[in-house]
Amino acid sequence: MTATAVRRPAAPARRSRPRILAPIAPAALLVLVAVTGPLLAAHPLDKPVTEPYAEAGGAALLGGDQLGRDVLSRLLHGGSALIGNALIVAVTITLLATLLGCFAVLSPRLGRLVERIADTAILLPPVLGIMLLALAWPGGGRLAITVVAIFLGTPYAVRIVAGAAAPLATTGFIEAATASGERIGHLALREILPNLRATVLALFGLRFVDAVYVISMAGFLQLGPQPPEADWALMIRENGAGILLNPWAVVAPGLAIGLLAISVNLAANALAPATARRAALR
Amino acid sequence: MLLVLLAVVFAAIELLPGDAASATSERGEGAAGVAARRHLLGLDRPVWERFWDWITALPTGDLGTSARGERVTDLLADPLPNTVLLGATAFVLTALGALALGLWAAARPRGTVDRIVDLTSTAAFALPEFVVSVGLLLALSLWTGWLPAATVTSADGSPASWSMLVMPVLALTIPQTGWNTRIVRAALADQASTPHVEAAHLDGLPTRRILLRHALPGAWPAIATGVATATGPLLGGAVVVETLFNYPGIGAVLAGAVADRDTPVIAGVVACAAALITVVLLLADLVRARTLGARP
């Protein structure tokens, strides 16, 4: 809530390259594997190759799923859509929030409106929001979930940007620009925005993590991607019944989502300077 | 704000194609039959009229009638306490766990413990609850056989044994503790740089005393707000975890109601959840007001 503690608005001191690369490498590698995955898959994603819930080994390295489809191939197919979706959501929210946040600090009325909306949105748990809005648009599938995730994520994000930008609005150079008769658009985009790089970067990282969470949750609730699509979260739900017969059918996609969430989060954490990270902690 | 949220929820359900009358219709029922029930349920009246009826009945504890003709309060009476039990247990564990871990890490800034806690809490909060659940199921149920994998409901509608609560509660607690540990740690770090804490250091007081007596009081508002915001994710996560463990909570009611386009039921669940979150946030504000009031 208290997102005002930005003591150093200017660009932070650069850190040495290896220390930044180390936390990012796992995330980058995982994303690369997930995106190139469909090319590596040995079997088509909707053809049975073994008996249902077959144990690992033989034709399928990780065994078969509830219809006897190859778990490994489906795993390799399932990642790119999730990551792509999360990326779209994170980019959109960050852009929207940055623009709105910059204007919000300059216009008290807009600022109050944003504050109200964010306060209201906090009363609706994300899962309930997904259920409501995804069903308002049956057949919307991934697109509906993307829109919901953007709607639910933006109010908080605007508040964070506004919180980081608020101290700037009262600094000398903004007051000078206001006095010289600059219009609000110029003030927001040319004077305030360039000083928020660190916050925006931290925001993007956290929004990406959050988007992976929301989208995989929707997949698990079977509200987003529909079978026979290979989606990691959907695979966990579909194969839950067979966890005793072939644990890999559930564990492998679970591990994939877990690793994605953790590695992206650590990367985001490493990229963000400490002050901005503090500001982004709600 | 609660009012605005409920109005938005009402409107959102109204925008759904299809309504309660057609969603609950039997197969082979004619258009006339659907229209008749639509009239019976009052669905042909304008949405603001129905919303007004529902919202004015709310203070009397009446949540309206579901599309299948049951009273919403009866529908929620059994599962809601189960979900609240699940969420409340997880909430208490989260608060205690985060506080303990945060203090432990803050005792030696940049020490080994601090770094390990920072890394694991960062890692934990990104994990969706259902992924944690799968891991727990595998470790505690399939490999070791310590806990039952699914919840068996006893005659009064509550889980048959406490051991069935362990895994759902843990699945909810682990990601939230990760997030809140970071908040506690950050709040304590902020306090560590204040003059009175530095003065206590210079006076040579023991670290534990400085942390508990000097740093923690100032950090309370930030911690309380942080933990209070965990209420929403905990309730939402509970709905998801319930489906995995077959736990008798509002998750199942909600899934059915969404499929039936049953406005009063969904609005009732959202109202209960939002009211609960409001109360917790108000408590956090109270803590903030008291702490700030005590220190002129």
Chai-1 contact restraints between the chains, C-beta under 6 A:
chainA,res_idxA,chainB,res_idxB,connection_type,confidence,min_distance_angstrom,max_distance_angstrom,comment,restraint_id
A,M1,B,T225,contact,1.0,0.0,6.0,A-B,restraint_1
A,D119,B,M1,contact,1.0,0.0,6.0,A-B,restraint_2
A,T120,B,M1,contact,1.0,0.0,6.0,A-B,restraint_3
A,T120,B,V4,contact,1.0,0.0,6.0,A-B,restraint_4
A,T120,B,L5,contact,1.0,0.0,6.0,A-B,restraint_5
A,L123,B,L5,contact,1.0,0.0,6.0,A-B,restraint_6
A,L123,B,A274,contact,1.0,0.0,6.0,A-B,restraint_7
A,L123,B,I277,contact,1.0,0.0,6.0,A-B,restraint_8
A,P125,B,G232,contact,1.0,0.0,6.0,A-B,restraint_9
A,P125,B,L235,contact,1.0,0.0,6.0,A-B,restraint_10
A,P125,B,G236,contact,1.0,0.0,6.0,A-B,restraint_11
A,P126,B,G236,contact,1.0,0.0,6.0,A-B,restraint_12
A,V127,B,G236,contact,1.0,0.0,6.0,A-B,restraint_13
A,V127,B,V239,contact,1.0,0.0,6.0,A-B,restraint_14
A,V127,B,V240,contact,1.0,0.0,6.0,A-B,restraint_15
A,L128,B,V270,contact,1.0,0.0,6.0,A-B,restraint_16
A,M131,B,V258,contact,1.0,0.0,6.0,A-B,restraint_17
A,L132,B,A12,contact,1.0,0.0,6.0,A-B,restraint_18
A,L135,B,V258,contact,1.0,0.0,6.0,A-B,restraint_19
A,A136,B,A12,contact,1.0,0.0,6.0,A-B,restraint_20
A,A136,B,L15,contact,1.0,0.0,6.0,A-B,restraint_21
A,A136,B,L16,contact,1.0,0.0,6.0,A-B,restraint_22
A,V209,B,A126,contact,1.0,0.0,6.0,A-B,restraint_23
A,Y213,B,P128,contact,1.0,0.0,6.0,A-B,restraint_24
A,S216,B,P128,contact,1.0,0.0,6.0,A-B,restraint_25
A,M217,B,P128,contact,1.0,0.0,6.0,A-B,restraint_26
A,F220,B,F130,contact,1.0,0.0,6.0,A-B,restraint_27
A,V250,B,V134,contact,1.0,0.0,6.0,A-B,restraint_28
A,G254,B,V131,contact,1.0,0.0,6.0,A-B,restraint_29
A,G254,B,V134,contact,1.0,0.0,6.0,A-B,restraint_30
A,I257,B,V131,contact,1.0,0.0,6.0,A-B,restraint_31
A,G258,B,L127,contact,1.0,0.0,6.0,A-B,restraint_32
A,G258,B,V131,contact,1.0,0.0,6.0,A-B,restraint_33
A,A261,B,A126,contact,1.0,0.0,6.0,A-B,restraint_34
A,A261,B,L127,contact,1.0,0.0,6.0,A-B,restraint_35
A,I262,B,A123,contact,1.0,0.0,6.0,A-B,restraint_36
A,I262,B,A126,contact,1.0,0.0,6.0,A-B,restraint_37
A,N265,B,T122,contact,1.0,0.0,6.0,A-B,restraint_38
A,N265,B,A126,contact,1.0,0.0,6.0,A-B,restraint_39
A,N269,B,T122,contact,1.0,0.0,6.0,A-B,restraint_40
A,R278,B,A186,contact,1.0,0.0,6.0,A-B,restraint_41
A,L281,B,A186,contact,1.0,0.0,6.0,A-B,restraint_42
